[in-house]
Amino acid sequence: MGGYNAVGAPVLAGSGLRLNELVPWSLFDSRRYLEHNYMQLREEDEQIIKLVREFFVATAGHLGGRGRGIDIGTGTNLYPALTMLPWCAQIALLEFADTNRAWLRHEKTAGYSASWDPFWDLLAGDEHYRSTGDPRQAFTARTNIVPDSVFKLDRYHKGRQEAKWDIGTMFFVAESISQDRGQFETATRCFVHALKDGAPFAAAFMTNSTGYQVGDDFFPAVPVDEEQVRECLGRFAEDVETYPIPSTLREDTGMVLALGRAGKGLTTTGW
């Protein structure tokens, strides 16, 4: 039998897998992760940003800048939140690791670093993003750092609270926090079910990854492919489209971007 840990993640007794609750997230080296992944605009990020920009322009205009957005597991990656900036008055940056939250507080308070300018410049190729004005001021004013776990969003699925977010992003989180496929599926479902029905979302996943090194520490991952991502999201989301994205960072992995809308999904105890 299993149970639930302190952050609400399922504990699978005797699974032999490195589960989310066993990972020392307090040791996550935010600076090294940032330097390795986001100090420059890479080709894969450019592809993803263009696709998400076009999707949100087509699906989020009705929010009129008054929406409530959420980015799950922000870490040291600001561009998912930046893609929601024109559509939102508030954006929750949900982050479990205290090291990442400290980094986010600095970026929010000081105005985000110059390394993010090429990311915004790419978004600003569309007039909706240009109309935001000073993106640094908008980012500082509209974002709120939330110290929480994606698994805690399960309360929306279980009906204890109504889903409250109008738009959402989750980049390289669900598959990169555990070795257990059940936890990957639970995290993905918790994200989608925290969104209002019909809310547009963008989610990105590393494919075929078994883990990743950050400084001196190794963090777990679940190897998933495009079909598995599409099948998982198809259980509780609508109009899901997936796009394979080659990775320039690691030869053994790739990426898949999923765009869709939150749906009512399944409501059984398994989902």
C-alpha positions as CSV (number, residue, x, y, z in Angstrom):
1,M,0.0,0.0,0.0
2,G,1.0,3.6,-0.4
3,G,-0.1,7.0,0.9
4,Y,0.6,10.6,0.4
5,N,3.7,12.6,1.5
6,A,3.9,16.1,2.9
7,V,3.5,17.8,-0.4
8,G,0.6,15.6,-1.5
9,A,2.5,13.4,-3.9
10,P,1.5,9.7,-3.9
11,V,4.0,7.4,-2.2
12,L,4.2,4.0,-3.9
13,A,5.4,1.5,-1.3
14,G,7.9,-1.0,-2.6
15,S,8.1,0.6,-6.1
16,G,11.9,0.8,-6.1
17,L,11.7,4.1,-7.9
18,R,13.1,7.4,-6.8
19,L,9.9,9.3,-6.0
20,N,9.5,13.1,-5.8
21,E,9.4,13.1,-2.0
22,L,12.8,11.5,-1.8
23,V,14.6,14.2,-4.0
24,P,16.7,16.8,-2.1
25,W,15.2,19.8,-3.8
26,S,16.8,22.1,-1.3
27,L,20.1,21.3,-2.9
28,F,19.0,22.3,-6.4
29,D,21.6,24.7,-7.8
30,S,19.6,27.4,-9.5
31,R,22.5,29.3,-10.8
32,R,24.1,26.4,-12.5
33,Y,20.8,25.3,-14.0
34,L,20.3,28.8,-15.3
35,E,23.8,29.0,-16.8
36,H,23.5,25.7,-18.5
37,N,20.0,26.1,-20.0
38,Y,18.8,29.8,-20.3
39,M,21.7,32.2,-20.5
40,Q,21.1,32.4,-24.2
41,L,18.1,32.0,-26.5
42,R,18.6,28.6,-28.1
43,E,17.0,27.2,-31.3
44,E,14.6,25.0,-29.4
45,D,13.4,27.8,-27.1
46,E,12.8,30.0,-30.2
47,Q,10.6,27.3,-31.8
48,I,8.7,26.8,-28.6
49,I,8.2,30.5,-27.9
50,K,6.9,31.2,-31.5
51,L,4.4,28.3,-31.2
52,V,3.2,29.4,-27.8
53,R,3.0,33.0,-28.8
54,E,0.8,32.2,-31.8
55,F,-1.4,29.9,-29.8
56,F,-2.0,32.4,-27.0
57,V,-2.7,35.2,-29.5
58,A,-5.4,32.9,-31.1
59,T,-6.9,31.6,-27.8
60,A,-6.3,34.1,-25.0
61,G,-7.5,37.4,-26.4
62,H,-10.8,37.2,-24.6
63,L,-9.0,37.6,-21.3
64,G,-8.2,41.2,-22.3
65,G,-5.3,41.5,-19.9
66,R,-7.5,40.7,-16.9
67,G,-6.8,37.0,-16.6
68,R,-5.3,35.0,-13.9
69,G,-2.4,32.8,-15.0
70,I,-0.2,30.2,-13.4
71,D,3.2,28.8,-14.3
72,I,4.0,25.5,-12.6
73,G,7.6,24.9,-11.4
74,T,9.0,28.1,-12.8
75,G,12.5,27.4,-11.6
76,T,14.9,29.7,-13.4
77,N,12.9,29.8,-16.6
78,L,11.0,33.1,-17.0
79,Y,9.8,32.8,-20.6
80,P,6.7,30.7,-19.9
81,A,5.5,33.4,-17.6
82,L,6.4,36.1,-20.2
83,T,4.2,34.3,-22.8
84,M,1.2,35.0,-20.5
85,L,2.0,38.6,-19.7
86,P,-0.3,40.4,-22.2
87,W,-3.3,38.3,-21.1
88,C,-3.0,38.5,-17.3
89,A,-3.4,40.9,-14.4
90,Q,-1.9,38.3,-12.1
91,I,0.5,35.4,-12.7
92,A,1.2,32.8,-10.0
93,L,4.8,31.4,-10.2
94,L,4.4,28.1,-8.3
95,E,7.7,26.8,-7.2
96,F,8.6,24.2,-4.6
97,A,12.4,24.5,-4.3
98,D,13.5,27.3,-1.9
99,T,16.7,27.9,-4.0
100,N,14.6,28.6,-7.0
101,R,12.2,30.9,-5.1
102,A,15.2,32.9,-3.8
103,W,16.3,33.4,-7.4
104,L,12.8,34.3,-8.5
105,R,12.5,36.9,-5.8
106,H,15.7,38.6,-7.0
107,E,14.5,38.6,-10.6
108,K,11.1,40.0,-9.6
109,T,12.5,42.7,-7.3
110,A,15.4,43.9,-9.4
111,G,13.7,43.6,-12.8
112,Y,14.6,40.5,-14.7
113,S,18.2,40.1,-16.0
114,A,19.3,41.3,-19.4
115,S,19.7,37.7,-20.6
116,W,15.9,37.5,-20.9
117,D,15.7,40.4,-23.3
118,P,16.2,38.2,-26.5
119,F,13.3,36.0,-25.2
120,W,11.0,39.0,-24.8
121,D,12.2,40.5,-28.1
122,L,11.0,37.4,-29.9
123,L,7.6,37.6,-28.2
124,A,7.4,41.3,-29.0
125,G,7.3,40.3,-32.7
126,D,3.6,40.3,-32.1
127,E,1.7,43.5,-31.4
128,H,-0.1,42.0,-28.4
129,Y,3.2,41.7,-26.6
130,R,4.5,45.1,-27.7
131,S,1.3,46.6,-26.2
132,T,2.3,45.4,-22.8
133,G,4.7,48.3,-22.4
134,D,7.8,47.8,-20.2
135,P,7.9,44.1,-19.7
136,R,10.1,44.3,-16.6
137,Q,7.6,46.6,-14.9
138,A,4.8,44.3,-15.9
139,F,6.6,41.2,-14.8
140,T,7.3,42.7,-11.4
141,A,3.8,44.1,-10.9
142,R,1.8,41.1,-12.1
143,T,3.8,38.0,-10.8
144,N,3.4,36.4,-7.4
145,I,5.8,33.7,-6.1
146,V,3.9,30.8,-4.6
147,P,5.8,28.3,-2.4
148,D,3.8,25.1,-3.2
149,S,3.9,21.8,-5.0
150,V,2.2,20.9,-8.2
151,F,0.6,17.9,-6.3
152,K,-1.2,20.3,-4.0
153,L,-3.2,21.5,-7.0
154,D,-5.1,18.1,-6.7
155,R,-7.6,19.9,-4.5
156,Y,-9.2,21.4,-7.6
157,H,-9.7,18.0,-9.2
158,K,-11.2,16.6,-6.1
159,G,-13.8,19.4,-6.0
160,R,-12.7,21.0,-2.7
161,Q,-12.2,24.2,-4.7
162,E,-13.2,25.6,-8.0
163,A,-10.4,25.8,-10.6
164,K,-9.5,29.5,-10.8
165,W,-6.8,30.0,-13.4
166,D,-7.7,31.3,-16.9
167,I,-4.4,30.3,-18.6
168,G,-1.4,28.2,-17.7
169,T,2.0,27.0,-18.5
170,M,4.2,24.1,-17.2
171,F,7.6,23.6,-18.7
172,F,9.9,20.6,-18.0
173,V,8.3,19.8,-14.7
174,A,6.0,16.7,-14.6
175,E,8.5,14.4,-16.2
176,S,11.5,15.9,-14.3
177,I,10.6,15.5,-10.7
178,S,10.4,11.7,-10.2
179,Q,11.2,8.4,-11.8
180,D,7.6,7.2,-11.4
181,R,5.2,7.4,-14.4
182,G,2.3,7.6,-12.0
183,Q,3.7,10.8,-10.5
184,F,4.3,12.2,-14.0
185,E,0.6,11.6,-14.8
186,T,-0.6,13.0,-11.5
187,A,1.4,16.2,-11.9
188,T,0.2,16.7,-15.4
189,R,-3.4,16.1,-14.4
190,C,-3.1,18.4,-11.3
191,F,-1.9,21.2,-13.6
192,V,-4.7,20.9,-16.1
193,H,-7.5,20.5,-13.5
194,A,-6.3,23.7,-11.8
195,L,-7.4,25.6,-14.9
196,K,-10.9,26.6,-15.7
197,D,-12.7,24.6,-18.4
198,G,-11.6,25.9,-21.8
199,A,-8.5,27.7,-20.5
200,P,-5.6,27.6,-22.9
201,F,-2.4,26.0,-21.8
202,A,1.1,25.3,-23.0
203,A,3.2,22.5,-21.5
204,A,6.6,21.3,-22.5
205,F,8.3,18.0,-21.7
206,M,11.7,16.5,-22.1
207,T,11.5,13.2,-24.0
208,N,13.5,10.0,-23.3
209,S,15.1,11.5,-20.2
210,T,16.1,9.3,-17.3
211,G,17.6,12.2,-15.2
212,Y,19.8,15.2,-15.3
213,Q,22.8,16.6,-13.6
214,V,22.8,20.0,-11.9
215,G,26.1,20.8,-10.3
216,D,27.1,18.0,-8.1
217,D,23.6,16.5,-7.8
218,F,21.6,14.2,-10.1
219,F,17.9,14.6,-10.3
220,P,15.4,12.0,-11.6
221,A,13.2,12.0,-14.6
222,V,10.6,9.7,-16.3
223,P,11.3,8.8,-19.9
224,V,8.3,9.8,-22.0
225,D,7.6,10.2,-25.7
226,E,5.3,12.4,-27.7
227,E,2.6,9.7,-27.9
228,Q,2.6,9.2,-24.1
229,V,2.3,12.9,-23.5
230,R,-0.6,13.2,-25.9
231,E,-2.3,10.2,-24.4
232,C,-1.8,11.5,-20.9
233,L,-3.2,15.0,-21.7
234,G,-6.0,13.5,-23.7
235,R,-7.5,12.0,-20.6
236,F,-8.5,15.4,-19.2
237,A,-7.7,18.1,-21.8
238,E,-9.2,19.1,-25.1
239,D,-7.9,20.1,-28.6
240,V,-4.4,18.9,-27.7
241,E,-1.8,19.4,-30.3
242,T,1.8,18.2,-29.8
243,Y,5.0,19.3,-31.5
244,P,8.3,17.5,-31.4
245,I,11.3,19.8,-30.7
246,P,14.9,18.6,-31.2
247,S,17.2,19.5,-28.3
248,T,20.6,21.2,-28.9
249,L,21.7,20.5,-25.3
250,R,21.5,16.7,-25.1
251,E,21.8,14.1,-27.8
252,D,19.9,11.5,-25.9
253,T,16.8,13.5,-25.4
254,G,14.4,15.8,-27.2
255,M,11.4,17.9,-26.3
256,V,7.7,17.9,-27.0
257,L,5.4,20.9,-26.7
258,A,1.7,20.4,-26.0
259,L,-0.9,23.1,-26.6
260,G,-4.5,22.7,-25.7
261,R,-7.4,23.6,-23.5
262,A,-8.4,22.4,-20.1
263,G,-11.4,20.1,-20.1
264,K,-13.6,18.5,-17.5
265,G,-11.7,15.3,-17.9
266,L,-12.2,12.1,-16.0
267,T,-13.4,12.2,-12.4
268,T,-12.9,8.7,-11.1
269,T,-10.6,8.1,-8.2
270,G,-7.8,6.9,-10.6
271,W,-7.9,10.3,-12.3
